[in-house]
């Protein structure tokens, strides 16, 4: 199911959808519905152009990030544990002596901030490996190494190493919390991902409070160039569309809490 989910999601993203529409346009062209085929192809190109514009990409990401406030670590409530979700560190092959920090590595850094601000006595790192990347050391191990480098005692770090999805993060962490007799947690993930993560953890029965980090969108002056296509903007838009699609699917499956 994980493979199928990933494949279907790729086809729903801008480039994947453009590929499907291009195939449809080719089919229509072959059966001599050329005007319709040209229209379908233009529709696909316009869709990709839209999400390639920085101004549209920023607006889409801000629609998710603005739902949460970026506050200092000491301003957050105390909890039984800090839960840090994976997705920010590339473990790499076994011969690599150190993992690489990715754009979302702020998650681990923020987890250390919360620990040093005495918000919780435990830090739970949640991150396993997808089936097609089986490794001896999973992301949770690398996250613990980074936390130790940031001054968090190894004895204060708990590992959740079985998850490969946000749903897995929530289910396996909920079990770990139950086993340890822990209840309230500060949930740390990227602001773009927080809506889906928080809804999923609460649906799994975890009393989670959002502690977002890795905010991306910031105010920028008006610039005509922001209306031109940009590869990074398309990548950013795709990540935001992934969150909207993932949240809808999770709620449809009963894996995420509904609002209202």
C-alpha positions as protocol buffer text, in pm:
chain_id: "A"
residue {
  index: 1
  type: UNK
  ca { x: 0 y: 0 z: 0 }
}
residue {
  index: 2
  type: UNK
  ca { x: 288 y: 238 z: 73 }
}
residue {
  index: 3
  type: UNK
  ca { x: 425 y: 190 z: -280 }
}
residue {
  index: 4
  type: UNK
  ca { x: 78 y: 246 z: -429 }
}
residue {
  index: 5
  type: UNK
  ca { x: 19 y: 556 z: -217 }
}
residue {
  index: 6
  type: UNK
  ca { x: 350 y: 706 z: -329 }
}
residue {
  index: 7
  type: UNK
  ca { x: 279 y: 630 z: -696 }
}
residue {
  index: 8
  type: UNK
  ca { x: -71 y: 778 z: -691 }
}
residue {
  index: 9
  type: UNK
  ca { x: 54 y: 1086 z: -506 }
}
residue {
  index: 10
  type: UNK
  ca { x: 325 y: 1146 z: -767 }
}
residue {
  index: 11
  type: UNK
  ca { x: 65 y: 1141 z: -1042 }
}
residue {
  index: 12
  type: UNK
  ca { x: -142 y: 1402 z: -858 }
}
residue {
  index: 13
  type: UNK
  ca { x: 143 y: 1652 z: -824 }
}
residue {
  index: 14
  type: UNK
  ca { x: 197 y: 1920 z: -1092 }
}
residue {
  index: 15
  type: UNK
  ca { x: 464 y: 1742 z: -1299 }
}
residue {
  index: 16
  type: UNK
  ca { x: 293 y: 1405 z: -1268 }
}
residue {
  index: 17
  type: UNK
  ca { x: -40 y: 1554 z: -1369 }
}
residue {
  index: 18
  type: UNK
  ca { x: 124 y: 1731 z: -1663 }
}
residue {
  index: 19
  type: UNK
  ca { x: 264 y: 1395 z: -1775 }
}
residue {
  index: 20
  type: UNK
  ca { x: -81 y: 1234 z: -1762 }
}
residue {
  index: 21
  type: UNK
  ca { x: -241 y: 1526 z: -1946 }
}
residue {
  index: 22
  type: UNK
  ca { x: 32 y: 1513 z: -2210 }
}
residue {
  index: 23
  type: UNK
  ca { x: -42 y: 1143 z: -2267 }
}
residue {
  index: 24
  type: UNK
  ca { x: -413 y: 1222 z: -2292 }
}
residue {
  index: 25
  type: UNK
  ca { x: -339 y: 1504 z: -2535 }
}
residue {
  index: 26
  type: UNK
  ca { x: -132 y: 1266 z: -2749 }
}
residue {
  index: 27
  type: UNK
  ca { x: -415 y: 1013 z: -2751 }
}
residue {
  index: 28
  type: UNK
  ca { x: -666 y: 1281 z: -2853 }
}
residue {
  index: 29
  type: UNK
  ca { x: -430 y: 1397 z: -3127 }
}
residue {
  index: 30
  type: UNK
  ca { x: -401 y: 1042 z: -3263 }
}
residue {
  index: 31
  type: UNK
  ca { x: -777 y: 1003 z: -3284 }
}
residue {
  index: 32
  type: UNK
  ca { x: -797 y: 1341 z: -3460 }
}
residue {
  index: 33
  type: UNK
  ca { x: -945 y: 1537 z: -3171 }
}
residue {
  index: 34
  type: UNK
  ca { x: -657 y: 1773 z: -3216 }
}
residue {
  index: 35
  type: UNK
  ca { x: -818 y: 2091 z: -3089 }
}
residue {
  index: 36
  type: UNK
  ca { x: -930 y: 1917 z: -2771 }
}
residue {
  index: 37
  type: UNK
  ca { x: -587 y: 1760 z: -2731 }
}
residue {
  index: 38
  type: UNK
  ca { x: -418 y: 2098 z: -2766 }
}
residue {
  index: 39
  type: UNK
  ca { x: -651 y: 2238 z: -2501 }
}
residue {
  index: 40
  type: UNK
  ca { x: -572 y: 1956 z: -2259 }
}
residue {
  index: 41
  type: UNK
  ca { x: -198 y: 2008 z: -2308 }
}
residue {
  index: 42
  type: UNK
  ca { x: -231 y: 2384 z: -2256 }
}
residue {
  index: 43
  type: UNK
  ca { x: -426 y: 2318 z: -1937 }
}
residue {
  index: 44
  type: UNK
  ca { x: -144 y: 2102 z: -1803 }
}
residue {
  index: 45
  type: UNK
  ca { x: 120 y: 2359 z: -1893 }
}
residue {
  index: 46
  type: UNK
  ca { x: -83 y: 2637 z: -1728 }
}
residue {
  index: 47
  type: UNK
  ca { x: -119 y: 2428 z: -1411 }
}
residue {
  index: 48
  type: UNK
  ca { x: 257 y: 2376 z: -1388 }
}
residue {
  index: 49
  type: UNK
  ca { x: 322 y: 2743 z: -1468 }
}
residue {
  index: 50
  type: UNK
  ca { x: 89 y: 2849 z: -1187 }
}
residue {
  index: 51
  type: UNK
  ca { x: 270 y: 2650 z: -919 }
}
residue {
  index: 52
  type: UNK
  ca { x: 611 y: 2742 z: -1064 }
}
residue {
  index: 53
  type: UNK
  ca { x: 555 y: 3110 z: -984 }
}
residue {
  index: 54
  type: UNK
  ca { x: 711 y: 3210 z: -649 }
}
residue {
  index: 55
  type: UNK
  ca { x: 413 y: 3434 z: -572 }
}
residue {
  index: 56
  type: UNK
  ca { x: 171 y: 3140 z: -601 }
}
residue {
  index: 57
  type: UNK
  ca { x: 404 y: 2900 z: -420 }
}
residue {
  index: 58
  type: UNK
  ca { x: 445 y: 3137 z: -125 }
}
residue {
  index: 59
  type: UNK
  ca { x: 70 y: 3194 z: -100 }
}
residue {
  index: 60
  type: UNK
  ca { x: 2 y: 2820 z: -100 }
}
residue {
  index: 61
  type: UNK
  ca { x: 263 y: 2742 z: 167 }
}
residue {
  index: 62
  type: UNK
  ca { x: 158 y: 3039 z: 378 }
}
residue {
  index: 63
  type: UNK
  ca { x: -198 y: 2904 z: 382 }
}
residue {
  index: 64
  type: UNK
  ca { x: -63 y: 2611 z: 586 }
}
residue {
  index: 65
  type: UNK
  ca { x: 211 y: 2780 z: 788 }
}
residue {
  index: 66
  type: UNK
  ca { x: -3 y: 3075 z: 901 }
}
residue {
  index: 67
  type: UNK
  ca { x: -228 y: 2840 z: 1100 }
}
residue {
  index: 68
  type: UNK
  ca { x: 42 y: 2817 z: 1367 }
}
residue {
  index: 69
  type: UNK
  ca { x: 234 y: 3078 z: 1561 }
}
residue {
  index: 70
  type: UNK
  ca { x: 613 y: 3073 z: 1573 }
}
residue {
  index: 71
  type: UNK
  ca { x: 688 y: 3134 z: 1940 }
}
residue {
  index: 72
  type: UNK
  ca { x: 1008 y: 3107 z: 2149 }
}
residue {
  index: 73
  type: UNK
  ca { x: 1077 y: 2774 z: 2316 }
}
residue {
  index: 74
  type: UNK
  ca { x: 1031 y: 2913 z: 2667 }
}
residue {
  index: 75
  type: UNK
  ca { x: 682 y: 3042 z: 2577 }
}
residue {
  index: 76
  type: UNK
  ca { x: 546 y: 2692 z: 2509 }
}
residue {
  index: 77
  type: UNK
  ca { x: 378 y: 2491 z: 2787 }
}
residue {
  index: 78
  type: UNK
  ca { x: 555 y: 2218 z: 2978 }
}
residue {
  index: 79
  type: UNK
  ca { x: 489 y: 1861 z: 2873 }
}
residue {
  index: 80
  type: UNK
  ca { x: 587 y: 1504 z: 2951 }
}
residue {
  index: 81
  type: UNK
  ca { x: 794 y: 1474 z: 2634 }
}
residue {
  index: 82
  type: UNK
  ca { x: 901 y: 1650 z: 2318 }
}
residue {
  index: 83
  type: UNK
  ca { x: 826 y: 1449 z: 2003 }
}
residue {
  index: 84
  type: UNK
  ca { x: 1044 y: 1533 z: 1702 }
}
residue {
  index: 85
  type: UNK
  ca { x: 935 y: 1394 z: 1366 }
}
residue {
  index: 86
  type: UNK
  ca { x: 1185 y: 1274 z: 1109 }
}
residue {
  index: 87
  type: UNK
  ca { x: 1225 y: 1407 z: 759 }
}
residue {
  index: 88
  type: UNK
  ca { x: 1515 y: 1645 z: 813 }
}
residue {
  index: 89
  type: UNK
  ca { x: 1821 y: 1419 z: 811 }
}
residue {
  index: 90
  type: UNK
  ca { x: 1964 y: 1198 z: 536 }
}
residue {
  index: 91
  type: UNK
  ca { x: 2125 y: 897 z: 699 }
}
residue {
  index: 92
  type: UNK
  ca { x: 2311 y: 796 z: 384 }
}
residue {
  index: 93
  type: UNK
  ca { x: 2480 y: 464 z: 303 }
}
residue {
  index: 94
  type: UNK
  ca { x: 2663 y: 262 z: 573 }
}
residue {
  index: 95
  type: UNK
  ca { x: 3006 y: 387 z: 465 }
}
residue {
  index: 96
  type: UNK
  ca { x: 2919 y: 747 z: 546 }
}
residue {
  index: 97
  type: UNK
  ca { x: 3063 y: 840 z: 887 }
}
residue {
  index: 98
  type: UNK
  ca { x: 2806 y: 1115 z: 945 }
}
residue {
  index: 99
  type: UNK
  ca { x: 2451 y: 1186 z: 827 }
}
residue {
  index: 100
  type: UNK
  ca { x: 2368 y: 1496 z: 622 }
}
residue {
  index: 101
  type: UNK
  ca { x: 2135 y: 1764 z: 753 }
}
residue {
  index: 102
  type: UNK
  ca { x: 1847 y: 1846 z: 520 }
}
residue {
  index: 103
  type: UNK
  ca { x: 1634 y: 2162 z: 493 }
}
residue {
  index: 104
  type: UNK
  ca { x: 1401 y: 2037 z: 768 }
}
residue {
  index: 105
  type: UNK
  ca { x: 1679 y: 1963 z: 1019 }
}
residue {
  index: 106
  type: UNK
  ca { x: 1546 y: 2261 z: 1217 }
}
residue {
  index: 107
  type: UNK
  ca { x: 1308 y: 2005 z: 1367 }
}
residue {
  index: 108
  type: UNK
  ca { x: 1587 y: 1838 z: 1561 }
}
residue {
  index: 109
  type: UNK
  ca { x: 1745 y: 2169 z: 1655 }
}
residue {
  index: 110
  type: UNK
  ca { x: 1411 y: 2293 z: 1788 }
}
residue {
  index: 111
  type: UNK
  ca { x: 1369 y: 1974 z: 1987 }
}
residue {
  index: 112
  type: UNK
  ca { x: 1700 y: 2050 z: 2157 }
}
residue {
  index: 113
  type: UNK
  ca { x: 1588 y: 2407 z: 2226 }
}
residue {
  index: 114
  type: UNK
  ca { x: 1275 y: 2282 z: 2398 }
}
residue {
  index: 115
  type: UNK
  ca { x: 1471 y: 2036 z: 2610 }
}
residue {
  index: 116
  type: UNK
  ca { x: 1720 y: 2305 z: 2718 }
}
residue {
  index: 117
  type: UNK
  ca { x: 1426 y: 2536 z: 2796 }
}
residue {
  index: 118
  type: UNK
  ca { x: 1305 y: 2270 z: 3043 }
}
residue {
  index: 119
  type: UNK
  ca { x: 981 y: 2216 z: 2853 }
}
residue {
  index: 120
  type: UNK
  ca { x: 1004 y: 1837 z: 2899 }
}
residue {
  index: 121
  type: UNK
  ca { x: 1242 y: 1577 z: 3048 }
}
residue {
  index: 122
  type: UNK
  ca { x: 1229 y: 1348 z: 2744 }
}
residue {
  index: 123
  type: UNK
  ca { x: 1284 y: 1391 z: 2371 }
}
residue {
  index: 124
  type: UNK
  ca { x: 1129 y: 1125 z: 2147 }
}
residue {
  index: 125
  type: UNK
  ca { x: 1271 y: 1107 z: 1795 }
}
residue {
  index: 126
  type: UNK
  ca { x: 1037 y: 940 z: 1547 }
}
residue {
  index: 127
  type: UNK
  ca { x: 1175 y: 822 z: 1215 }
}
residue {
  index: 128
  type: UNK
  ca { x: 1226 y: 482 z: 1057 }
}
residue {
  index: 129
  type: UNK
  ca { x: 1294 y: 390 z: 696 }
}
residue {
  index: 130
  type: UNK
  ca { x: 1079 y: 325 z: 391 }
}
residue {
  index: 131
  type: UNK
  ca { x: 1084 y: -38 z: 267 }
}
residue {
  index: 132
  type: UNK
  ca { x: 1290 y: 39 z: -44 }
}
residue {
  index: 133
  type: UNK
  ca { x: 1566 y: 195 z: 169 }
}
residue {
  index: 134
  type: UNK
  ca { x: 1629 y: -66 z: 436 }
}
residue {
  index: 135
  type: UNK
  ca { x: 1931 y: 38 z: 639 }
}
residue {
  index: 136
  type: UNK
  ca { x: 2104 y: -68 z: 957 }
}
residue {
  index: 137
  type: UNK
  ca { x: 2081 y: 285 z: 1093 }
}
residue {
  index: 138
  type: UNK
  ca { x: 1750 y: 464 z: 1050 }
}
residue {
  index: 139
  type: UNK
  ca { x: 1679 y: 835 z: 1081 }
}
residue {
  index: 140
  type: UNK
  ca { x: 1591 y: 819 z: 1451 }
}
residue {
  index: 141
  type: UNK
  ca { x: 1948 y: 709 z: 1523 }
}
residue {
  index: 142
  type: UNK
  ca { x: 2091 y: 1003 z: 1330 }
}
residue {
  index: 143
  type: UNK
  ca { x: 1851 y: 1241 z: 1504 }
}
residue {
  index: 144
  type: UNK
  ca { x: 1971 y: 1118 z: 1842 }
}
residue {
  index: 145
  type: UNK
  ca { x: 2333 y: 1178 z: 1737 }
}
residue {
  index: 146
  type: UNK
  ca { x: 2247 y: 1534 z: 1637 }
}
residue {
  index: 147
  type: UNK
  ca { x: 2062 y: 1595 z: 1965 }
}
residue {
  index: 148
  type: UNK
  ca { x: 2362 y: 1472 z: 2162 }
}
residue {
  index: 149
  type: UNK
  ca { x: 2585 y: 1707 z: 1960 }
}
residue {
  index: 150
  type: UNK
  ca { x: 2344 y: 1985 z: 2062 }
}
residue {
  index: 151
  type: UNK
  ca { x: 2390 y: 1905 z: 2430 }
}
residue {
  index: 152
  type: UNK
  ca { x: 2092 y: 1677 z: 2498 }
}
residue {
  index: 153
  type: UNK
  ca { x: 2194 y: 1376 z: 2712 }
}
residue {
  index: 154
  type: UNK
  ca { x: 2160 y: 1047 z: 2527 }
}
residue {
  index: 155
  type: UNK
  ca { x: 1980 y: 910 z: 2834 }
}
residue {
  index: 156
  type: UNK
  ca { x: 1700 y: 1165 z: 2774 }
}
residue {
  index: 157
  type: UNK
  ca { x: 1637 y: 1058 z: 2413 }
}
residue {
  index: 158
  type: UNK
  ca { x: 1384 y: 785 z: 2330 }
}
residue {
  index: 159
  type: UNK
  ca { x: 1379 y: 620 z: 1988 }
}
residue {
  index: 160
  type: UNK
  ca { x: 1083 y: 534 z: 1766 }
}
residue {
  index: 161
  type: UNK
  ca { x: 1237 y: 352 z: 1471 }
}
residue {
  index: 162
  type: UNK
  ca { x: 948 y: 171 z: 1301 }
}
residue {
  index: 163
  type: UNK
  ca { x: 761 y: 451 z: 1124 }
}
residue {
  index: 164
  type: UNK
  ca { x: 781 y: 529 z: 753 }
}
residue {
  index: 165
  type: UNK
  ca { x: 489 y: 776 z: 733 }
}
residue {
  index: 166
  type: UNK
  ca { x: 323 y: 1043 z: 943 }
}
residue {
  index: 167
  type: UNK
  ca { x: 58 y: 787 z: 1033 }
}
residue {
  index: 168
  type: UNK
  ca { x: 335 y: 555 z: 1154 }
}
residue {
  index: 169
  type: UNK
  ca { x: 492 y: 839 z: 1354 }
}
residue {
  index: 170
  type: UNK
  ca { x: 167 y: 884 z: 1542 }
}
residue {
  index: 171
  type: UNK
  ca { x: 73 y: 519 z: 1599 }
}
residue {
  index: 172
  type: UNK
  ca { x: 415 y: 397 z: 1712 }
}
residue {
  index: 173
  type: UNK
  ca { x: 481 y: 705 z: 1924 }
}
residue {
  index: 174
  type: UNK
  ca { x: 142 y: 666 z: 2091 }
}
residue {
  index: 175
  type: UNK
  ca { x: 240 y: 312 z: 2190 }
}
residue {
  index: 176
  type: UNK
  ca { x: 577 y: 428 z: 2323 }
}
residue {
  index: 177
  type: UNK
  ca { x: 408 y: 699 z: 2529 }
}
residue {
  index: 178
  type: UNK
  ca { x: 161 y: 450 z: 2672 }
}
residue {
  index: 179
  type: UNK
  ca { x: 440 y: 210 z: 2764 }
}
residue {
  index: 180
  type: UNK
  ca { x: 625 y: 489 z: 2945 }
}
residue {
  index: 181
  type: UNK
  ca { x: 319 y: 636 z: 3114 }
}
residue {
  index: 182
  type: UNK
  ca { x: 364 y: 968 z: 2933 }
}
residue {
  index: 183
  type: UNK
  ca { x: 69 y: 1176 z: 2817 }
}
residue {
  index: 184
  type: UNK
  ca { x: 112 y: 1535 z: 2704 }
}
residue {
  index: 185
  type: UNK
  ca { x: 370 y: 1608 z: 2434 }
}
residue {
  index: 186
  type: UNK
  ca { x: 506 y: 1902 z: 2241 }
}
residue {
  index: 187
  type: UNK
  ca { x: 494 y: 1800 z: 1876 }
}
residue {
  index: 188
  type: UNK
  ca { x: 784 y: 1932 z: 1669 }
}
residue {
  index: 189
  type: UNK
  ca { x: 775 y: 1931 z: 1290 }
}
residue {
  index: 190
  type: UNK
  ca { x: 797 y: 2179 z: 1005 }
}
residue {
  index: 191
  type: UNK
  ca { x: 522 y: 2440 z: 1001 }
}
residue {
  index: 192
  type: UNK
  ca { x: 420 y: 2321 z: 655 }
}
residue {
  index: 193
  type: UNK
  ca { x: 363 y: 1969 z: 791 }
}
residue {
  index: 194
  type: UNK
  ca { x: 214 y: 2060 z: 1129 }
}
residue {
  index: 195
  type: UNK
  ca { x: -155 y: 2062 z: 1029 }
}
residue {
  index: 196
  type: UNK
  ca { x: -147 y: 1701 z: 911 }
}
residue {
  index: 197
  type: UNK
  ca { x: 90 y: 1583 z: 1183 }
}
residue {
  index: 198
  type: UNK
  ca { x: -111 y: 1736 z: 1467 }
}
residue {
  index: 199
  type: UNK
  ca { x: -442 y: 1601 z: 1336 }
}
residue {
  index: 200
  type: UNK
  ca { x: -288 y: 1255 z: 1298 }
}
residue {
  index: 201
  type: UNK
  ca { x: -136 y: 1245 z: 1647 }
}
residue {
  index: 202
  type: UNK
  ca { x: -461 y: 1359 z: 1807 }
}
residue {
  index: 203
  type: UNK
  ca { x: -656 y: 1097 z: 1612 }
}
residue {
  index: 204
  type: UNK
  ca { x: -413 y: 839 z: 1752 }
}
residue {
  index: 205
  type: UNK
  ca { x: -507 y: 948 z: 2104 }
}
residue {
  index: 206
  type: UNK
  ca { x: -201 y: 1159 z: 2179 }
}
residue {
  index: 207
  type: UNK
  ca { x: -248 y: 1482 z: 2375 }
}
residue {
  index: 208
  type: UNK
  ca { x: -27 y: 1689 z: 2145 }
}
residue {
  index: 209
  type: UNK
  ca { x: 51 y: 2061 z: 2153 }
}
residue {
  index: 210
  type: UNK
  ca { x: 201 y: 2215 z: 1835 }
}
residue {
  index: 211
  type: UNK
  ca { x: 561 y: 2336 z: 1852 }
}
residue {
  index: 212
  type: UNK
  ca { x: 623 y: 2422 z: 1484 }
}
residue {
  index: 213
  type: UNK
  ca { x: 957 y: 2519 z: 1339 }
}
residue {
  index: 214
  type: UNK
  ca { x: 1120 y: 2542 z: 995 }
}
residue {
  index: 215
  type: UNK
  ca { x: 893 y: 2825 z: 878 }
}
residue {
  index: 216
  type: UNK
  ca { x: 967 y: 2904 z: 514 }
}
residue {
  index: 217
  type: UNK
  ca { x: 750 y: 3191 z: 393 }
}
residue {
  index: 218
  type: UNK
  ca { x: 844 y: 3543 z: 490 }
}
residue {
  index: 219
  type: UNK
  ca { x: 726 y: 3883 z: 365 }
}
residue {
  index: 220
  type: UNK
  ca { x: 907 y: 3995 z: 50 }
}
residue {
  index: 221
  type: UNK
  ca { x: 875 y: 4316 z: -154 }
}
residue {
  index: 222
  type: UNK
  ca { x: 678 y: 4316 z: -476 }
}
residue {
  index: 223
  type: UNK
  ca { x: 891 y: 4195 z: -766 }
}
residue {
  index: 224
  type: UNK
  ca { x: 777 y: 4122 z: -1123 }
}
residue {
  index: 225
  type: UNK
  ca { x: 1024 y: 3832 z: -1137 }
}
residue {
  index: 226
  type: UNK
  ca { x: 814 y: 3648 z: -879 }
}
residue {
  index: 227
  type: UNK
  ca { x: 553 y: 3592 z: -1151 }
}
residue {
  index: 228
  type: UNK
  ca { x: 800 y: 3400 z: -1368 }
}
residue {
  index: 229
  type: UNK
  ca { x: 845 y: 3021 z: -1339 }
}
residue {
  index: 230
  type: UNK
  ca { x: 1112 y: 2896 z: -1101 }
}
residue {
  index: 231
  type: UNK
  ca { x: 1218 y: 2535 z: -1037 }
}
residue {
  index: 232
  type: UNK
  ca { x: 1247 y: 2582 z: -661 }
}
residue {
  index: 233
  type: UNK
  ca { x: 903 y: 2739 z: -644 }
}
residue {
  index: 234
  type: UNK
  ca { x: 758 y: 2436 z: -825 }
}
residue {
  index: 235
  type: UNK
  ca { x: 929 y: 2202 z: -577 }
}
residue {
  index: 236
  type: UNK
  ca { x: 797 y: 2407 z: -284 }
}
residue {
  index: 237
  type: UNK
  ca { x: 445 y: 2411 z: -426 }
}
residue {
  index: 238
  type: UNK
  ca { x: 458 y: 2034 z: -471 }
}
residue {
  index: 239
  type: UNK
  ca { x: 543 y: 1987 z: -103 }
}
residue {
  index: 240
  type: UNK
  ca { x: 249 y: 2205 z: -1 }
}
residue {
  index: 241
  type: UNK
  ca { x: 11 y: 2022 z: -235 }
}
residue {
  index: 242
  type: UNK
  ca { x: 140 y: 1697 z: -85 }
}
residue {
  index: 243
  type: UNK
  ca { x: 32 y: 1820 z: 259 }
}
residue {
  index: 244
  type: UNK
  ca { x: -317 y: 1916 z: 141 }
}
residue {
  index: 245
  type: UNK
  ca { x: -359 y: 1586 z: -43 }
}
residue {
  index: 246
  type: UNK
  ca { x: -218 y: 1390 z: 251 }
}
residue {
  index: 247
  type: UNK
  ca { x: -446 y: 1564 z: 499 }
}
residue {
  index: 248
  type: UNK
  ca { x: -752 y: 1491 z: 285 }
}
residue {
  index: 249
  type: UNK
  ca { x: -658 y: 1125 z: 244 }
}
residue {
  index: 250
  type: UNK
  ca { x: -579 y: 1083 z: 614 }
}
residue {
  index: 251
  type: UNK
  ca { x: -913 y: 1232 z: 715 }
}
residue {
  index: 252
  type: UNK
  ca { x: -1096 y: 1020 z: 459 }
}
residue {
  index: 253
  type: UNK
  ca { x: -932 y: 707 z: 603 }
}
residue {
  index: 254
  type: UNK
  ca { x: -1004 y: 814 z: 960 }
}
residue {
  index: 255
  type: UNK
  ca { x: -636 y: 860 z: 1042 }
}
residue {
  index: 256
  type: UNK
  ca { x: -655 y: 1233 z: 1114 }
}
residue {
  index: 257
  type: UNK
  ca { x: -880 y: 1443 z: 1332 }
}
residue {
  index: 258
  type: UNK
  ca { x: -1150 y: 1650 z: 1160 }
}
residue {
  index: 259
  type: UNK
  ca { x: -1203 y: 2013 z: 1256 }
}
residue {
  index: 260
  type: UNK
  ca { x: -1545 y: 2161 z: 1311 }
}
